[in-house]
Structure formats: C-alpha cells, structure tokens
Amino acid sequence: MNKVGIVGVGFMGMVHYLTYQKLSGTQVVAICDSNRDRLAGDWTGIQGNFGPPGQQMDLSDIAVYESSEELIADPNVDLVDITLPPAMHVDVAIQALRAGKHVFCEKPMAMTVGDCDQMLAAAKEFKRQLLIGHVLPFYPEYDWALQEIRSGKHGRLLGGSFKRIISDPAWLTNFWNADAVGGPMLDLHIHDAHFIRLLFGMPTGVTTRGSQRSGLAEHWHSLFEFADSNLHVHATSGVIDQQGRPFLHGFEIQLEKATLVFEFAVMESNTGEQQGRYLCKPTLFDAAGHAQYPSLGDGDPMHAFSAELEHVSQVLQGNMEAGALACELARDAIEICQLQTDNLLSQ
Ligand SMILES: NC(=O)c1ccc[n+]([C@@H]2O[C@H](COP(=O)([O-])OP(=O)(O)OC[C@H]3O[C@@H](n4cnc5c(N)ncnc54)[C@H](O)[C@@H]3O)[C@@H](O)[C@H]2O)c1
C-alpha cells in the first residue's frame, strides 16, 4: 500500500485526492495547504474545468498540515504528491526526495531546465522515484494513438500536427507571470511538447512564430526539426481572444500506412451552455483508404487521472517502468518549450 501525502489542495490536489479513493493500492494519509479552510474540509471554493465540484469533505482520518515541511516530516507518508503552483515544485520536490520520500509532481515539472536538472540530481542522489504528472498520454485518444503507433502494424512514424488552444483564462491568477506560471507555453503547450518528445524523440531545432504578451509566447506555430530529417512535426498552441470556444485540442499523425486524427473542443451551444464535443471523432484512416472509428469510452477526463495514478502506484510497487511519467521526458519537455519561447521572442 502506497501512503500518499498531497501538498496543495486546489483543483489538481482535489482531482488527485478523489482519484486515489478509487485505487486499491494507495491511501491518502495526509494533506497540506496554506489555506486553513481547505484543511478543515471546506473544498467548496475549488474551481476547475472538469471533474466534480468541490464539496465539504470529512478529513478526520488523515493528517492535515499547513506547511510542506511538516507533511514531508510525517513518517507515515512514503509518496509526496505535489500539486502546488509550478514555481514551488522544485524546492518541495527536492526537500521530499532528501527526506527519503518518493515524489509524484504535477506538470510542468519546474519553471526552468536548470531546476529540472536539480530535481533529477536529487532523485538520483537519494535513490527515490521522481515521476511527473503528464496525464495526456493517459487520455483515451492519446493512449489510442500511442498503442496504434507502437503496434508497428502501420509502419514507420512520418510526422504529425498537434493543436491546443484556449480562451484567455482570466480566472487563473499569475497565468501571465513568467516566474510563477509561465503563460500558455508552460501551462498548456507543455502537454504537446511532452507528447511530441514521447513520440519522436528530442527535436534538434525549432522555428516558432506567433504573438507575445507580457514577455511570454501568447499564440504560435512551431515547426520542429529532428536528426531524422524525414520526420515532419508541427504544433499550434496558445491563447486566443475568443471566449466562445474556451478549449480545443487534437492531432493528425501520419504513419506509412495509416493516418490518425481527432479534434475535441469545448464550445458554446445554441442554448449558450459550454459543451465538450468532438469536432472530429478519433479516426484511423487505413492503408486501404477506409475510416475506422475506435470506441474510447465516455470521454470523462477523470478516467485519465485514474489510469495515471494507477501507473504511479504500479511503478512504486516495482511492477511497471516510469514510461510516460519519467522525469527525464518531463525535463526535455521544459527544454522544448524553452527553445520555442526563445525562438519566438528573438524575432
Ligand atoms: N494535468 C492537468 O491537466 C492539470 C490541470 C490543472 C492544473 N495542473 C497543474 O497542477 C498544479 C496545481 O494547479 P491547480 O490548478 O491545482 O492550482 P490551484 O491554485 O487550484 O491549487 C494550488 C493549491 O496550493 C496551495 N498553496 C499555495 N502555496 C502553498 C504553500 N506554500 N504551501 C501549501 N499550499 C500552498 C493553494 O492554497 C492551493 O490550494 C500546477 O502545476 C498545474 O499546472 C495540471
């Protein structure tokens, strides 16, 4: 049984807490937040863009701490799950690793490649697991693409185009602060940077063109280069000044004998409500020119978190490799985002 302490009970901390309740190999034994209402169980103010609304919780069976230091010192905790704002990841992760705890940390791993490297060095020095919460590969559409590609039955991977666009998230404090969150590059596009790294390896160069805001990339197109010049990879991402379609993501991935496509958006309906729907449902165009439509479940993002945290549990029990949650991949994703930002801002 993995005994988990969650540091930071906001939107993601709540998602993780609720997900752990469904897993048999894990038990949340402690939480930490600087907000005392959260420690008293009042999670009604927690806001996110999926999952159940925050409720009044009964936390009488678990330890509650106002500081991460206290939670890390709790001998009952063996996995520290960090769901703090991104700029706080590096210090808390290193403290936890130094104290002999395993760490599972939300994306983005940290704000800079240098911070990521310090985290990697600490995991190595103190011989503990450091896993990073890149949940995208556990989303059914991305998991399906990975499985089709890895099956080998469609031949070699030739390239792909990836898209992730949001409306300006006015409700997120510090979103446009380079030191605290890092804007859409580190908060949003990091998901695709990581997925691109997972599929194609590390790019050797990137050309990025787009707009900027507050010294950060705002909306952009990137063309990636690889040692294998036959790989053609492109991404569009960022924030648009359009509240009618607050979220969109999708891909078109080319293989020698198949093309995989899907696009999903949250959009305003005729009645003015925001609804999530496929603009193009997951489709595999096969070598014979036929379209195949896989059945991928009900689309609830909470299932992706169940799969992700089950993977964490299996890694800690020694039953699985880190795979998509490997800290080295998450570190490379930060480097890719940095390359894109530098290229855009240098224009
Ligand atoms: N994987 C995903 O799809 C996804 C979605 C949303 C957020 N995230 C990531 O999760 C992390 C947290 O984001 P969020 O949206 O939950 O943020 P949030 O602001 O909702 O929650 C952060 C929590 O940390 C607490 N906190 C802040 N400083 C603290 C301190 N010094 N000590 C203890 N507690 C402190 C705050 O009180 C708050 O409850 C970020 O890295 C974000 O990028 C991932």
The ligand as an SDF file (V2000), in Angstrom:
LIG
                    3D

 44 48  0  0  0  0  0  0  0  0999 V2000
   -2.6630   17.7510  -15.5880 N   0  0  0  0  0  0  0  0  0  0  0  0
   -3.5910   18.6600  -15.7730 C   0  0  0  0  0  0  0  0  0  0  0  0
   -4.4450   18.5310  -16.6310 O   0  0  0  0  0  0  0  0  0  0  0  0
   -3.5980   19.8650  -14.8800 C   0  0  0  0  0  0  0  0  0  0  0  0
   -4.7350   20.6850  -14.7820 C   0  0  0  0  0  0  0  0  0  0  0  0
   -4.6830   21.7790  -13.9120 C   0  0  0  0  0  0  0  0  0  0  0  0
   -3.5310   22.0380  -13.1760 C   0  0  0  0  0  0  0  0  0  0  0  0
   -2.4340   21.2340  -13.3240 N   0  0  0  0  0  0  0  0  0  0  0  0
   -1.1840   21.5150  -12.5950 C   0  0  0  0  0  0  0  0  0  0  0  0
   -1.4020   21.2830  -11.1940 O   0  0  0  0  0  0  0  0  0  0  0  0
   -0.6400   22.2130  -10.4010 C   0  0  0  0  0  0  0  0  0  0  0  0
   -1.5870   22.9580   -9.4710 C   0  0  0  0  0  0  0  0  0  0  0  0
   -2.5440   23.6380  -10.2480 O   0  0  0  0  0  0  0  0  0  0  0  0
   -4.0080   23.9380   -9.6570 P   0  0  0  0  0  0  0  0  0  0  0  0
   -4.8360   24.3850  -10.8240 O   0  0  0  0  0  0  0  0  0  0  0  0
   -4.4900   22.8120   -8.8200 O   0  0  0  0  0  0  0  0  0  0  0  0
   -3.6820   25.1890   -8.7150 O   0  0  0  0  0  0  0  0  0  0  0  0
   -4.5620   25.8000   -7.5390 P   0  0  0  0  0  0  0  0  0  0  0  0
   -4.1840   27.2050   -7.4270 O   0  0  0  0  0  0  0  0  0  0  0  0
   -6.0040   25.4370   -7.7420 O   0  0  0  0  0  0  0  0  0  0  0  0
   -4.0550   24.9990   -6.2480 O   0  0  0  0  0  0  0  0  0  0  0  0
   -2.8310   25.2340   -5.6210 C   0  0  0  0  0  0  0  0  0  0  0  0
   -3.0010   24.9980   -4.1220 C   0  0  0  0  0  0  0  0  0  0  0  0
   -1.7250   25.1620   -3.4950 O   0  0  0  0  0  0  0  0  0  0  0  0
   -1.9280   25.8440   -2.2730 C   0  0  0  0  0  0  0  0  0  0  0  0
   -0.6750   26.5070   -1.8840 N   0  0  0  0  0  0  0  0  0  0  0  0
   -0.0810   27.5970   -2.4590 C   0  0  0  0  0  0  0  0  0  0  0  0
    1.0610   27.8910   -1.8390 N   0  0  0  0  0  0  0  0  0  0  0  0
    1.2180   26.9630   -0.8500 C   0  0  0  0  0  0  0  0  0  0  0  0
    2.2180   26.7210    0.1190 C   0  0  0  0  0  0  0  0  0  0  0  0
    3.3200   27.4880    0.2170 N   0  0  0  0  0  0  0  0  0  0  0  0
    2.0450   25.6800    0.9750 N   0  0  0  0  0  0  0  0  0  0  0  0
    0.9610   24.8970    0.9010 C   0  0  0  0  0  0  0  0  0  0  0  0
   -0.0300   25.0770   -0.0050 N   0  0  0  0  0  0  0  0  0  0  0  0
    0.1080   26.0970   -0.8710 C   0  0  0  0  0  0  0  0  0  0  0  0
   -3.0370   26.8450   -2.5660 C   0  0  0  0  0  0  0  0  0  0  0  0
   -3.6720   27.2720   -1.3740 O   0  0  0  0  0  0  0  0  0  0  0  0
   -3.9550   25.9910   -3.4590 C   0  0  0  0  0  0  0  0  0  0  0  0
   -4.9200   25.2940   -2.6910 O   0  0  0  0  0  0  0  0  0  0  0  0
    0.0810   23.1230  -11.4370 C   0  0  0  0  0  0  0  0  0  0  0  0
    1.3810   22.6330  -11.6380 O   0  0  0  0  0  0  0  0  0  0  0  0
   -0.7540   22.9740  -12.7040 C   0  0  0  0  0  0  0  0  0  0  0  0
   -0.0270   23.1840  -13.8990 O   0  0  0  0  0  0  0  0  0  0  0  0
   -2.4640   20.1520  -14.1320 C   0  0  0  0  0  0  0  0  0  0  0  0
  1  2  1  0
  2  3  2  0
  2  4  1  0
  4  5  1  0
  4 44  2  0
  5  6  2  0
  6  7  1  0
  7  8  2  0
  8  9  1  0
  8 44  1  0
  9 10  1  0
  9 42  1  0
 10 11  1  0
 11 12  1  0
 11 40  1  0
 12 13  1  0
 13 14  1  0
 14 15  2  0
 14 16  1  0
 14 17  1  0
 17 18  1  0
 18 19  2  0
 18 20  1  0
 18 21  1  0
 21 22  1  0
 22 23  1  0
 23 24  1  0
 23 38  1  0
 24 25  1  0
 25 26  1  0
 25 36  1  0
 26 27  1  0
 26 35  1  0
 27 28  2  0
 28 29  1  0
 29 30  1  0
 29 35  2  0
 30 31  1  0
 30 32  2  0
 32 33  1  0
 33 34  2  0
 34 35  1  0
 36 37  1  0
 36 38  1  0
 38 39  1  0
 40 41  1  0
 40 42  1  0
 42 43  1  0
M  CHG  2   8   1  16  -1
M  END
$$$$
